[in-house]
Amino acid sequence: MVIRDEVLILTIKFTWNFKGESKMAKIIIDYDECDACGECVDVCPMEVLIIVDGKLEVQHPEECNECEVCMDVCPNECIEVEED
């Protein structure tokens, strides 16, 4: 986990995604834009995202299935899921 300029970059290994491939990805949270509204937490099917002390955190990154629904619902567009 690397924190630079209030942007969290977390490199994780997906053991399984919808295409049945194993790959690496980055979950990027822009804390300058994130207001911890919880929209992403509510829709994450794998319960990867949580709010702790008013801040969005990634709790079980190895469980992420790369569906990107968190990106779709974020009103501030502050979450990105990228291939590494």
Beta strands, then each sheet from edge to edge (+ up, - down):
strand 1: 2-4
strand 2: 7-14
strand 3: 23-30
strand 4: 49-52
strand 5: 55-58
strand 6: 79-83
sheet 1: 1+ 2- 3+ 6-
sheet 2: 4+ 5-
end
